[in-house]
């Protein structure tokens, strides 16, 4: 009687797929590391700061947006700025690897600059609007 090797095929196939999945995951990690390196390098090169440095890690948006953001920090080199510290927001388009820079000194910094939760900011805004539009209390001069 001849013994069939049909049972060993699924095991071999599963092992091969696991090997490929591990390789794909490793190359994906390497590809993202290379992407982050390119974002940092190009954003630093496009910055107006001579001492440009990342102020955090790159923040990738989803594939539909197709861009990665990076906050850059440094010091202004213009004489009238007296070496003042500043920030720029860099947007890196993944499809073309173009970068767009914008002044980001007005971005909030630190946890004390942000509301505890997004709903706190919404509630504060609603309370302010209600107070601005609330009818005033009658005075003795009102008929």
mmCIF file of the C-alpha atoms, coordinates in Angstrom:
data_MODEL
# 
_entry.id   MODEL 
# 
loop_
_atom_site.group_PDB 
_atom_site.id 
_atom_site.type_symbol 
_atom_site.label_atom_id 
_atom_site.label_alt_id 
_atom_site.label_comp_id 
_atom_site.label_asym_id 
_atom_site.label_entity_id 
_atom_site.label_seq_id 
_atom_site.pdbx_PDB_ins_code 
_atom_site.Cartn_x 
_atom_site.Cartn_y 
_atom_site.Cartn_z 
_atom_site.occupancy 
_atom_site.B_iso_or_equiv 
_atom_site.pdbx_formal_charge 
_atom_site.auth_seq_id 
_atom_site.auth_comp_id 
_atom_site.auth_asym_id 
_atom_site.auth_atom_id 
_atom_site.pdbx_PDB_model_num 
ATOM 1   C CA . UNK A 1 1   ? 0.000   0.000   0.000  1.00 0.00 ? 1   UNK A CA 1 
ATOM 2   C CA . UNK A 1 2   ? 1.275   3.387   -0.965 1.00 0.00 ? 2   UNK A CA 1 
ATOM 3   C CA . UNK A 1 3   ? 1.272   6.112   1.642  1.00 0.00 ? 3   UNK A CA 1 
ATOM 4   C CA . UNK A 1 4   ? -0.055  9.507   0.585  1.00 0.00 ? 4   UNK A CA 1 
ATOM 5   C CA . UNK A 1 5   ? 1.847   12.717  1.268  1.00 0.00 ? 5   UNK A CA 1 
ATOM 6   C CA . UNK A 1 6   ? -1.322  14.836  1.099  1.00 0.00 ? 6   UNK A CA 1 
ATOM 7   C CA . UNK A 1 7   ? -1.210  15.543  4.829  1.00 0.00 ? 7   UNK A CA 1 
ATOM 8   C CA . UNK A 1 8   ? 2.306   16.960  4.598  1.00 0.00 ? 8   UNK A CA 1 
ATOM 9   C CA . UNK A 1 9   ? 1.347   19.462  1.867  1.00 0.00 ? 9   UNK A CA 1 
ATOM 10  C CA . UNK A 1 10  ? -0.729  21.740  4.142  1.00 0.00 ? 10  UNK A CA 1 
ATOM 11  C CA . UNK A 1 11  ? 2.011   21.698  6.762  1.00 0.00 ? 11  UNK A CA 1 
ATOM 12  C CA . UNK A 1 12  ? 4.658   22.588  4.160  1.00 0.00 ? 12  UNK A CA 1 
ATOM 13  C CA . UNK A 1 13  ? 2.438   25.285  2.674  1.00 0.00 ? 13  UNK A CA 1 
ATOM 14  C CA . UNK A 1 14  ? 1.751   26.812  6.099  1.00 0.00 ? 14  UNK A CA 1 
ATOM 15  C CA . UNK A 1 15  ? 5.461   26.840  6.929  1.00 0.00 ? 15  UNK A CA 1 
ATOM 16  C CA . UNK A 1 16  ? 6.271   28.537  3.615  1.00 0.00 ? 16  UNK A CA 1 
ATOM 17  C CA . UNK A 1 17  ? 3.578   31.169  4.128  1.00 0.00 ? 17  UNK A CA 1 
ATOM 18  C CA . UNK A 1 18  ? 4.814   31.912  7.655  1.00 0.00 ? 18  UNK A CA 1 
ATOM 19  C CA . UNK A 1 19  ? 8.341   32.346  6.321  1.00 0.00 ? 19  UNK A CA 1 
ATOM 20  C CA . UNK A 1 20  ? 7.135   34.742  3.617  1.00 0.00 ? 20  UNK A CA 1 
ATOM 21  C CA . UNK A 1 21  ? 4.981   36.662  6.072  1.00 0.00 ? 21  UNK A CA 1 
ATOM 22  C CA . UNK A 1 22  ? 7.950   37.097  8.392  1.00 0.00 ? 22  UNK A CA 1 
ATOM 23  C CA . UNK A 1 23  ? 10.093  38.388  5.522  1.00 0.00 ? 23  UNK A CA 1 
ATOM 24  C CA . UNK A 1 24  ? 7.391   40.792  4.375  1.00 0.00 ? 24  UNK A CA 1 
ATOM 25  C CA . UNK A 1 25  ? 6.954   42.149  7.882  1.00 0.00 ? 25  UNK A CA 1 
ATOM 26  C CA . UNK A 1 26  ? 10.703  42.630  8.290  1.00 0.00 ? 26  UNK A CA 1 
ATOM 27  C CA . UNK A 1 27  ? 11.010  44.440  4.962  1.00 0.00 ? 27  UNK A CA 1 
ATOM 28  C CA . UNK A 1 28  ? 7.997   46.574  5.846  1.00 0.00 ? 28  UNK A CA 1 
ATOM 29  C CA . UNK A 1 29  ? 9.714   47.653  9.079  1.00 0.00 ? 29  UNK A CA 1 
ATOM 30  C CA . UNK A 1 30  ? 12.872  48.395  7.107  1.00 0.00 ? 30  UNK A CA 1 
ATOM 31  C CA . UNK A 1 31  ? 10.870  50.321  4.490  1.00 0.00 ? 31  UNK A CA 1 
ATOM 32  C CA . UNK A 1 32  ? 9.210   52.461  7.177  1.00 0.00 ? 32  UNK A CA 1 
ATOM 33  C CA . UNK A 1 33  ? 12.569  53.113  8.832  1.00 0.00 ? 33  UNK A CA 1 
ATOM 34  C CA . UNK A 1 34  ? 13.937  54.262  5.455  1.00 0.00 ? 34  UNK A CA 1 
ATOM 35  C CA . UNK A 1 35  ? 10.830  56.405  4.928  1.00 0.00 ? 35  UNK A CA 1 
ATOM 36  C CA . UNK A 1 36  ? 11.297  58.080  8.325  1.00 0.00 ? 36  UNK A CA 1 
ATOM 37  C CA . UNK A 1 37  ? 14.976  58.718  7.556  1.00 0.00 ? 37  UNK A CA 1 
ATOM 38  C CA . UNK A 1 38  ? 14.041  60.332  4.214  1.00 0.00 ? 38  UNK A CA 1 
ATOM 39  C CA . UNK A 1 39  ? 11.364  62.501  5.872  1.00 0.00 ? 39  UNK A CA 1 
ATOM 40  C CA . UNK A 1 40  ? 13.788  63.773  8.522  1.00 0.00 ? 40  UNK A CA 1 
ATOM 41  C CA . UNK A 1 41  ? 16.566  64.417  6.013  1.00 0.00 ? 41  UNK A CA 1 
ATOM 42  C CA . UNK A 1 42  ? 14.413  66.244  3.467  1.00 0.00 ? 42  UNK A CA 1 
ATOM 43  C CA . UNK A 1 43  ? 12.559  68.287  6.076  1.00 0.00 ? 43  UNK A CA 1 
ATOM 44  C CA . UNK A 1 44  ? 15.824  69.360  7.701  1.00 0.00 ? 44  UNK A CA 1 
ATOM 45  C CA . UNK A 1 45  ? 17.238  70.335  4.291  1.00 0.00 ? 45  UNK A CA 1 
ATOM 46  C CA . UNK A 1 46  ? 14.122  72.368  3.420  1.00 0.00 ? 46  UNK A CA 1 
ATOM 47  C CA . UNK A 1 47  ? 14.066  74.181  6.774  1.00 0.00 ? 47  UNK A CA 1 
ATOM 48  C CA . UNK A 1 48  ? 15.164  77.771  7.149  1.00 0.00 ? 48  UNK A CA 1 
ATOM 49  C CA . UNK A 1 49  ? 16.898  76.868  10.427 1.00 0.00 ? 49  UNK A CA 1 
ATOM 50  C CA . UNK A 1 50  ? 20.651  76.241  10.143 1.00 0.00 ? 50  UNK A CA 1 
ATOM 51  C CA . UNK A 1 51  ? 20.404  73.897  13.138 1.00 0.00 ? 51  UNK A CA 1 
ATOM 52  C CA . UNK A 1 52  ? 17.152  72.187  12.073 1.00 0.00 ? 52  UNK A CA 1 
ATOM 53  C CA . UNK A 1 53  ? 16.301  69.074  14.071 1.00 0.00 ? 53  UNK A CA 1 
ATOM 54  C CA . UNK A 1 54  ? 13.169  66.929  14.465 1.00 0.00 ? 54  UNK A CA 1 
ATOM 55  C CA . UNK A 1 55  ? 11.006  67.952  17.432 1.00 0.00 ? 55  UNK A CA 1 
ATOM 56  C CA . UNK A 1 56  ? 9.474   64.462  17.540 1.00 0.00 ? 56  UNK A CA 1 
ATOM 57  C CA . UNK A 1 57  ? 8.850   61.459  15.336 1.00 0.00 ? 57  UNK A CA 1 
ATOM 58  C CA . UNK A 1 58  ? 7.322   61.577  11.840 1.00 0.00 ? 58  UNK A CA 1 
ATOM 59  C CA . UNK A 1 59  ? 3.516   61.252  11.885 1.00 0.00 ? 59  UNK A CA 1 
ATOM 60  C CA . UNK A 1 60  ? 2.227   59.285  8.874  1.00 0.00 ? 60  UNK A CA 1 
ATOM 61  C CA . UNK A 1 61  ? -1.278  60.062  7.643  1.00 0.00 ? 61  UNK A CA 1 
ATOM 62  C CA . UNK A 1 62  ? -3.341  57.317  5.997  1.00 0.00 ? 62  UNK A CA 1 
ATOM 63  C CA . UNK A 1 63  ? -2.753  56.333  2.373  1.00 0.00 ? 63  UNK A CA 1 
ATOM 64  C CA . UNK A 1 64  ? -5.651  58.472  1.171  1.00 0.00 ? 64  UNK A CA 1 
ATOM 65  C CA . UNK A 1 65  ? -3.874  61.627  2.392  1.00 0.00 ? 65  UNK A CA 1 
ATOM 66  C CA . UNK A 1 66  ? -0.517  60.203  1.320  1.00 0.00 ? 66  UNK A CA 1 
ATOM 67  C CA . UNK A 1 67  ? 1.642   62.419  3.479  1.00 0.00 ? 67  UNK A CA 1 
ATOM 68  C CA . UNK A 1 68  ? 3.736   62.395  6.610  1.00 0.00 ? 68  UNK A CA 1 
ATOM 69  C CA . UNK A 1 69  ? 4.093   65.361  8.976  1.00 0.00 ? 69  UNK A CA 1 
ATOM 70  C CA . UNK A 1 70  ? 7.166   66.280  10.998 1.00 0.00 ? 70  UNK A CA 1 
ATOM 71  C CA . UNK A 1 71  ? 7.679   69.154  13.392 1.00 0.00 ? 71  UNK A CA 1 
ATOM 72  C CA . UNK A 1 72  ? 11.106  70.767  12.981 1.00 0.00 ? 72  UNK A CA 1 
ATOM 73  C CA . UNK A 1 73  ? 12.763  72.957  15.607 1.00 0.00 ? 73  UNK A CA 1 
ATOM 74  C CA . UNK A 1 74  ? 15.738  75.251  15.390 1.00 0.00 ? 74  UNK A CA 1 
ATOM 75  C CA . UNK A 1 75  ? 16.917  78.830  15.705 1.00 0.00 ? 75  UNK A CA 1 
ATOM 76  C CA . UNK A 1 76  ? 16.288  81.676  13.299 1.00 0.00 ? 76  UNK A CA 1 
ATOM 77  C CA . UNK A 1 77  ? 19.460  82.871  11.601 1.00 0.00 ? 77  UNK A CA 1 
ATOM 78  C CA . UNK A 1 78  ? 18.191  86.334  10.602 1.00 0.00 ? 78  UNK A CA 1 
ATOM 79  C CA . UNK A 1 79  ? 19.877  89.172  12.497 1.00 0.00 ? 79  UNK A CA 1 
ATOM 80  C CA . UNK A 1 80  ? 16.596  90.719  13.599 1.00 0.00 ? 80  UNK A CA 1 
ATOM 81  C CA . UNK A 1 81  ? 15.487  87.408  15.161 1.00 0.00 ? 81  UNK A CA 1 
ATOM 82  C CA . UNK A 1 82  ? 18.545  87.310  17.487 1.00 0.00 ? 82  UNK A CA 1 
ATOM 83  C CA . UNK A 1 83  ? 18.820  83.509  17.310 1.00 0.00 ? 83  UNK A CA 1 
ATOM 84  C CA . UNK A 1 84  ? 15.281  83.044  18.666 1.00 0.00 ? 84  UNK A CA 1 
ATOM 85  C CA . UNK A 1 85  ? 14.028  79.451  18.789 1.00 0.00 ? 85  UNK A CA 1 
ATOM 86  C CA . UNK A 1 86  ? 11.283  78.489  16.375 1.00 0.00 ? 86  UNK A CA 1 
ATOM 87  C CA . UNK A 1 87  ? 9.321   75.626  14.850 1.00 0.00 ? 87  UNK A CA 1 
ATOM 88  C CA . UNK A 1 88  ? 8.229   74.649  11.362 1.00 0.00 ? 88  UNK A CA 1 
ATOM 89  C CA . UNK A 1 89  ? 5.740   72.048  10.216 1.00 0.00 ? 89  UNK A CA 1 
ATOM 90  C CA . UNK A 1 90  ? 6.978   69.914  7.350  1.00 0.00 ? 90  UNK A CA 1 
ATOM 91  C CA . UNK A 1 91  ? 4.575   67.945  5.148  1.00 0.00 ? 91  UNK A CA 1 
ATOM 92  C CA . UNK A 1 92  ? 6.240   65.162  3.155  1.00 0.00 ? 92  UNK A CA 1 
ATOM 93  C CA . UNK A 1 93  ? 4.269   63.833  0.165  1.00 0.00 ? 93  UNK A CA 1 
ATOM 94  C CA . UNK A 1 94  ? 5.044   60.135  -0.039 1.00 0.00 ? 94  UNK A CA 1 
ATOM 95  C CA . UNK A 1 95  ? 4.217   59.744  -3.748 1.00 0.00 ? 95  UNK A CA 1 
ATOM 96  C CA . UNK A 1 96  ? 6.632   62.430  -4.974 1.00 0.00 ? 96  UNK A CA 1 
ATOM 97  C CA . UNK A 1 97  ? 8.829   62.896  -1.885 1.00 0.00 ? 97  UNK A CA 1 
ATOM 98  C CA . UNK A 1 98  ? 8.234   66.655  -2.098 1.00 0.00 ? 98  UNK A CA 1 
ATOM 99  C CA . UNK A 1 99  ? 8.181   68.663  1.113  1.00 0.00 ? 99  UNK A CA 1 
ATOM 100 C CA . UNK A 1 100 ? 6.163   71.721  2.059  1.00 0.00 ? 100 UNK A CA 1 
ATOM 101 C CA . UNK A 1 101 ? 7.191   73.890  4.993  1.00 0.00 ? 101 UNK A CA 1 
ATOM 102 C CA . UNK A 1 102 ? 5.105   76.255  7.120  1.00 0.00 ? 102 UNK A CA 1 
ATOM 103 C CA . UNK A 1 103 ? 5.861   78.362  10.175 1.00 0.00 ? 103 UNK A CA 1 
ATOM 104 C CA . UNK A 1 104 ? 4.604   76.500  13.239 1.00 0.00 ? 104 UNK A CA 1 
ATOM 105 C CA . UNK A 1 105 ? 5.504   78.840  16.083 1.00 0.00 ? 105 UNK A CA 1 
ATOM 106 C CA . UNK A 1 106 ? 1.800   79.232  16.850 1.00 0.00 ? 106 UNK A CA 1 
ATOM 107 C CA . UNK A 1 107 ? 1.236   75.499  17.445 1.00 0.00 ? 107 UNK A CA 1 
ATOM 108 C CA . UNK A 1 108 ? 0.447   74.706  21.073 1.00 0.00 ? 108 UNK A CA 1 
ATOM 109 C CA . UNK A 1 109 ? 3.266   73.097  22.969 1.00 0.00 ? 109 UNK A CA 1 
ATOM 110 C CA . UNK A 1 110 ? 3.115   71.107  26.175 1.00 0.00 ? 110 UNK A CA 1 
ATOM 111 C CA . UNK A 1 111 ? 0.263   69.294  27.853 1.00 0.00 ? 111 UNK A CA 1 
ATOM 112 C CA . UNK A 1 112 ? -0.840  72.428  29.717 1.00 0.00 ? 112 UNK A CA 1 
ATOM 113 C CA . UNK A 1 113 ? -1.658  74.101  26.383 1.00 0.00 ? 113 UNK A CA 1 
ATOM 114 C CA . UNK A 1 114 ? -4.160  71.404  25.441 1.00 0.00 ? 114 UNK A CA 1 
ATOM 115 C CA . UNK A 1 115 ? -7.583  70.671  26.962 1.00 0.00 ? 115 UNK A CA 1 
ATOM 116 C CA . UNK A 1 116 ? -7.882  67.479  29.014 1.00 0.00 ? 116 UNK A CA 1 
ATOM 117 C CA . UNK A 1 117 ? -10.144 65.981  26.393 1.00 0.00 ? 117 UNK A CA 1 
ATOM 118 C CA . UNK A 1 118 ? -11.450 67.224  23.047 1.00 0.00 ? 118 UNK A CA 1 
ATOM 119 C CA . UNK A 1 119 ? -14.903 67.546  24.612 1.00 0.00 ? 119 UNK A CA 1 
ATOM 120 C CA . UNK A 1 120 ? -13.529 70.022  27.179 1.00 0.00 ? 120 UNK A CA 1 
ATOM 121 C CA . UNK A 1 121 ? -12.581 72.352  24.332 1.00 0.00 ? 121 UNK A CA 1 
ATOM 122 C CA . UNK A 1 122 ? -16.002 71.925  22.717 1.00 0.00 ? 122 UNK A CA 1 
ATOM 123 C CA . UNK A 1 123 ? -17.816 72.518  26.011 1.00 0.00 ? 123 UNK A CA 1 
ATOM 124 C CA . UNK A 1 124 ? -15.737 75.620  26.784 1.00 0.00 ? 124 UNK A CA 1 
ATOM 125 C CA . UNK A 1 125 ? -16.476 76.998  23.326 1.00 0.00 ? 125 UNK A CA 1 
ATOM 126 C CA . UNK A 1 126 ? -20.220 76.345  23.720 1.00 0.00 ? 126 UNK A CA 1 
ATOM 127 C CA . UNK A 1 127 ? -20.281 78.011  27.149 1.00 0.00 ? 127 UNK A CA 1 
ATOM 128 C CA . UNK A 1 128 ? -18.506 81.075  25.771 1.00 0.00 ? 128 UNK A CA 1 
ATOM 129 C CA . UNK A 1 129 ? -20.964 81.326  22.876 1.00 0.00 ? 129 UNK A CA 1 
ATOM 130 C CA . UNK A 1 130 ? -23.958 80.935  25.207 1.00 0.00 ? 130 UNK A CA 1 
ATOM 131 C CA . UNK A 1 131 ? -22.656 83.692  27.479 1.00 0.00 ? 131 UNK A CA 1 
ATOM 132 C CA . UNK A 1 132 ? -22.122 86.017  24.500 1.00 0.00 ? 132 UNK A CA 1 
ATOM 133 C CA . UNK A 1 133 ? -25.659 85.446  23.171 1.00 0.00 ? 133 UNK A CA 1 
ATOM 134 C CA . UNK A 1 134 ? -27.545 85.268  26.477 1.00 0.00 ? 134 UNK A CA 1 
ATOM 135 C CA . UNK A 1 135 ? -30.186 87.967  27.002 1.00 0.00 ? 135 UNK A CA 1 
ATOM 136 C CA . UNK A 1 136 ? -29.095 90.599  29.458 1.00 0.00 ? 136 UNK A CA 1 
ATOM 137 C CA . UNK A 1 137 ? -30.886 90.974  32.761 1.00 0.00 ? 137 UNK A CA 1 
ATOM 138 C CA . UNK A 1 138 ? -33.412 93.845  32.913 1.00 0.00 ? 138 UNK A CA 1 
ATOM 139 C CA . UNK A 1 139 ? -32.312 97.021  34.603 1.00 0.00 ? 139 UNK A CA 1 
ATOM 140 C CA . UNK A 1 140 ? -34.286 99.744  36.390 1.00 0.00 ? 140 UNK A CA 1 
ATOM 141 C CA . UNK A 1 141 ? -34.024 101.863 33.232 1.00 0.00 ? 141 UNK A CA 1 
ATOM 142 C CA . UNK A 1 142 ? -35.909 99.284  31.113 1.00 0.00 ? 142 UNK A CA 1 
ATOM 143 C CA . UNK A 1 143 ? -39.629 100.118 30.520 1.00 0.00 ? 143 UNK A CA 1 
# 
